[in-house]
Amino acid sequence: MTDKLNDTQRYLEQHHGGDGSKAAAKTVSTHERNHDTDFWAFWRTHVPNSENLHIADLGCGPALFLKQLAHQHPNYRLTGIEIAPYMLASIEEKPENLEIRVADLNAPGNNIFPHQSLDACLANMLIHELFQPVMLFRALRHWLKPGGILILTDMIRQPLDTFLQHKFPDTDFARAELEAPEMNDCFRDYFEHNRYSAEDISSLLSLCGFEILELQLLRQGRAARIAARNP
């Protein structure tokens, strides 16, 4: 494995709190919340209604979303991209129409998928984990067919005080006993999960040539869901 892949793996493990198995378990436990009825309604509104699609999930984690699609659409061709070993280790009972590939999406190049080979793609809670998303957005323009759809969900920038209140509910910051390591981790978490506003992500997609179809704010403005089309 290349040094760049190793560097990204180390960064992601730190980003996930230094405990990969715990991060994988959390991904499993929050899957239903992140793929609820509203998500599926959004997905079906924008993704073509066909039984012969090639769908990719970027940063697929344990591949639970792709397994759901495999059950619903056995004729789909499904590809998951993942780099974290603890996420890859949690993928079990892979359906025959699902392939998992290891790649660093910070610098994906164009060769992960053939030119204009994808009908639709999901990027769920991925963008904030990248060093920058521009190279991925450019690669997606190459991978997606004309009219192909990107569904993107991610954390977005929020005021620091509301983030702290969410992390430490009912805490009096003027009087409560606080530990420096805990606050250090909290502020690192804030800056890693609040890199972009919804408008930032939408504008970056537009700058890279995508057409924005819909933008929804989620979780009281702490996350956003975007549908974008490759013209």
C-alpha positions as CSV (number, residue, x, y, z in Angstrom):
1,M,0.0,0.0,0.0
2,T,1.4,3.5,-0.9
3,D,2.5,6.0,1.7
4,K,-0.3,8.3,0.7
5,L,-2.9,5.7,1.4
6,N,-1.3,5.0,4.7
7,D,-1.2,8.7,5.6
8,T,-4.9,9.0,4.8
9,Q,-5.7,5.9,6.8
10,R,-3.9,7.3,9.8
11,Y,-5.7,10.7,9.5
12,L,-9.1,9.0,9.3
13,E,-8.4,6.9,12.4
14,Q,-7.5,10.0,14.3
15,H,-10.5,11.8,12.8
16,H,-12.7,8.9,14.1
17,G,-11.3,9.3,17.6
18,G,-8.5,6.9,17.4
19,D,-10.7,3.8,17.8
20,G,-11.5,2.3,14.4
21,S,-13.8,-0.5,15.7
22,K,-15.8,2.0,17.7
23,A,-16.1,4.2,14.6
24,A,-17.3,1.3,12.5
25,A,-19.9,0.3,15.2
26,K,-21.2,3.9,15.3
27,T,-21.5,3.9,11.5
28,V,-23.7,0.8,11.8
29,S,-25.8,2.2,14.6
30,T,-26.5,5.5,12.8
31,H,-27.2,3.9,9.4
32,E,-31.0,4.0,9.8
33,R,-30.9,7.6,10.9
34,N,-28.8,8.6,7.9
35,H,-30.9,6.5,5.5
36,D,-34.4,7.2,6.8
37,T,-37.6,7.6,4.8
38,D,-36.7,11.2,3.9
39,F,-33.4,10.1,2.5
40,W,-35.0,7.4,0.4
41,A,-37.6,9.8,-0.9
42,F,-34.9,12.2,-1.9
43,W,-32.9,9.4,-3.5
44,R,-35.8,8.1,-5.5
45,T,-36.8,11.7,-6.6
46,H,-33.5,12.3,-8.3
47,V,-32.0,8.9,-9.2
48,P,-33.2,7.4,-12.5
49,N,-35.9,4.7,-12.2
50,S,-34.3,1.8,-14.0
51,E,-33.4,-1.8,-13.2
52,N,-29.9,-1.7,-14.8
53,L,-27.9,1.0,-13.1
54,H,-24.3,1.2,-12.0
55,I,-24.3,2.9,-8.5
56,A,-21.3,3.8,-6.4
57,D,-21.1,4.7,-2.7
58,L,-18.0,6.8,-2.0
59,G,-16.7,6.1,1.5
60,C,-19.1,3.2,1.8
61,G,-18.1,2.2,5.3
62,P,-19.6,-1.3,6.1
63,A,-21.6,-1.0,2.8
64,L,-25.0,-1.2,4.4
65,F,-26.5,1.2,1.9
66,L,-25.2,-0.8,-1.0
67,K,-26.5,-4.1,0.6
68,Q,-30.0,-2.5,0.8
69,L,-29.8,-1.5,-2.9
70,A,-28.6,-5.0,-3.8
71,H,-31.7,-6.5,-2.0
72,Q,-34.0,-4.0,-3.7
73,H,-32.4,-4.2,-7.2
74,P,-30.5,-7.4,-7.8
75,N,-29.8,-6.3,-11.4
76,Y,-27.9,-3.2,-10.3
77,R,-24.1,-3.1,-10.5
78,L,-22.9,-1.8,-7.2
79,T,-19.4,-0.5,-6.2
80,G,-18.2,0.7,-2.9
81,I,-15.1,2.8,-2.3
82,E,-13.5,2.6,1.1
83,I,-10.0,3.1,2.6
84,A,-10.4,2.6,6.4
85,P,-9.3,-1.0,7.3
86,Y,-11.8,-1.1,10.2
87,M,-14.7,-0.2,7.9
88,L,-13.5,-2.8,5.3
89,A,-13.3,-5.4,8.1
90,S,-16.9,-4.9,9.0
91,I,-18.2,-5.7,5.5
92,E,-19.8,-9.2,5.8
93,E,-21.9,-11.4,3.4
94,K,-21.2,-9.3,0.3
95,P,-23.9,-9.7,-2.4
96,E,-22.7,-11.0,-5.8
97,N,-23.5,-7.7,-7.5
98,L,-21.4,-5.7,-5.0
99,E,-17.7,-4.9,-5.5
100,I,-15.5,-3.1,-2.9
101,R,-12.5,-1.2,-4.0
102,V,-9.8,0.5,-1.9
103,A,-8.9,4.0,-3.0
104,D,-7.9,7.4,-1.6
105,L,-10.6,9.9,-2.7
106,N,-8.5,12.9,-1.9
107,A,-6.6,12.3,-5.2
108,P,-8.7,9.7,-7.0
109,G,-7.6,10.3,-10.6
110,N,-9.9,9.2,-13.4
111,N,-9.1,5.4,-13.4
112,I,-11.2,4.2,-10.5
113,F,-14.2,4.0,-12.8
114,P,-14.2,4.1,-16.6
115,H,-15.3,7.3,-18.3
116,Q,-19.1,7.9,-18.1
117,S,-19.7,4.5,-16.5
118,L,-21.8,5.6,-13.4
119,D,-25.5,6.3,-13.3
120,A,-25.5,7.7,-9.8
121,C,-23.3,8.1,-6.8
122,L,-23.7,8.6,-3.1
123,A,-21.3,10.6,-0.9
124,N,-22.7,10.3,2.7
125,M,-20.7,12.0,5.4
126,L,-17.6,11.9,3.3
127,I,-16.8,15.5,2.1
128,H,-15.8,16.8,5.6
129,E,-13.3,13.9,5.9
130,L,-11.4,14.8,2.7
131,F,-8.4,17.2,2.8
132,Q,-10.3,19.0,-0.1
133,P,-13.2,17.9,-2.3
134,V,-12.3,19.5,-5.6
135,M,-10.3,16.6,-7.1
136,L,-13.1,14.2,-6.2
137,F,-15.8,16.5,-7.8
138,R,-13.7,16.7,-11.0
139,A,-13.3,12.9,-11.1
140,L,-17.0,12.5,-10.6
141,R,-17.6,14.6,-13.7
142,H,-15.5,12.1,-15.6
143,W,-17.1,9.0,-14.0
144,L,-20.8,9.9,-14.2
145,K,-22.7,9.6,-17.4
146,P,-24.3,12.7,-18.9
147,G,-27.3,13.3,-16.7
148,G,-25.8,11.1,-13.9
149,I,-26.7,12.1,-10.4
150,L,-24.6,12.7,-7.2
151,I,-26.4,12.6,-3.9
152,L,-24.4,14.2,-1.2
153,T,-25.1,14.4,2.6
154,D,-22.7,16.0,5.0
155,M,-22.2,18.0,8.2
156,I,-22.1,21.8,7.6
157,R,-20.8,24.8,9.4
158,Q,-22.7,25.9,12.5
159,P,-22.1,28.5,15.2
160,L,-19.6,27.4,17.8
161,D,-21.9,28.0,20.7
162,T,-24.6,25.7,19.3
163,F,-22.0,23.0,18.6
164,L,-20.8,23.2,22.2
165,Q,-24.3,23.2,23.5
166,H,-25.0,20.1,21.4
167,K,-21.8,18.4,22.7
168,F,-22.3,19.4,26.3
169,P,-26.0,19.9,27.0
170,D,-26.9,21.7,30.2
171,T,-23.3,22.6,30.9
172,D,-22.5,25.9,32.5
173,F,-19.2,26.8,30.9
174,A,-18.5,29.5,33.4
175,R,-18.7,27.2,36.4
176,A,-18.5,23.6,35.4
177,E,-15.3,21.6,35.9
178,L,-13.8,21.1,32.4
179,E,-10.8,19.0,31.3
180,A,-8.4,20.5,28.8
181,P,-7.9,17.2,26.8
182,E,-11.7,16.8,26.4
183,M,-12.0,20.4,25.2
184,N,-9.1,19.9,22.9
185,D,-10.8,16.9,21.3
186,C,-14.1,18.9,21.1
187,F,-12.6,21.8,19.3
188,R,-10.7,19.6,16.9
189,D,-14.0,17.8,16.2
190,Y,-15.6,21.2,15.6
191,F,-13.1,22.3,13.0
192,E,-13.1,19.0,11.2
193,H,-16.9,18.8,11.0
194,N,-17.6,22.4,10.3
195,R,-15.4,23.1,7.3
196,Y,-18.0,24.1,4.8
197,S,-21.4,25.8,4.7
198,A,-24.1,24.3,2.5
199,E,-23.5,27.2,0.1
200,D,-19.8,26.4,0.0
201,I,-20.4,22.8,-1.0
202,S,-23.1,23.8,-3.5
203,S,-20.8,26.5,-5.0
204,L,-17.8,24.0,-5.3
205,L,-20.0,21.6,-7.1
206,S,-21.1,24.3,-9.5
207,L,-17.5,25.5,-10.0
208,C,-16.6,21.9,-11.0
209,G,-19.4,21.9,-13.5
210,F,-22.4,20.2,-11.7
211,E,-26.0,21.5,-11.9
212,I,-27.6,21.7,-8.4
213,L,-31.0,20.2,-8.5
214,E,-32.0,20.4,-4.8
215,L,-30.5,21.4,-1.5
216,Q,-32.1,20.5,1.9
217,L,-31.0,21.5,5.4
218,L,-31.1,18.8,8.0
219,R,-30.8,18.4,11.8
220,Q,-31.7,22.0,12.6
221,G,-29.2,23.3,10.1
222,R,-26.2,21.1,11.2
223,A,-26.2,19.0,8.0
224,A,-27.2,19.4,4.3
225,R,-28.4,17.0,1.6
226,I,-27.7,18.0,-2.1
227,A,-28.7,16.4,-5.4
228,A,-26.4,17.5,-8.3
229,R,-26.5,16.5,-11.9
230,N,-23.6,15.9,-14.4
231,P,-24.8,17.9,-17.4
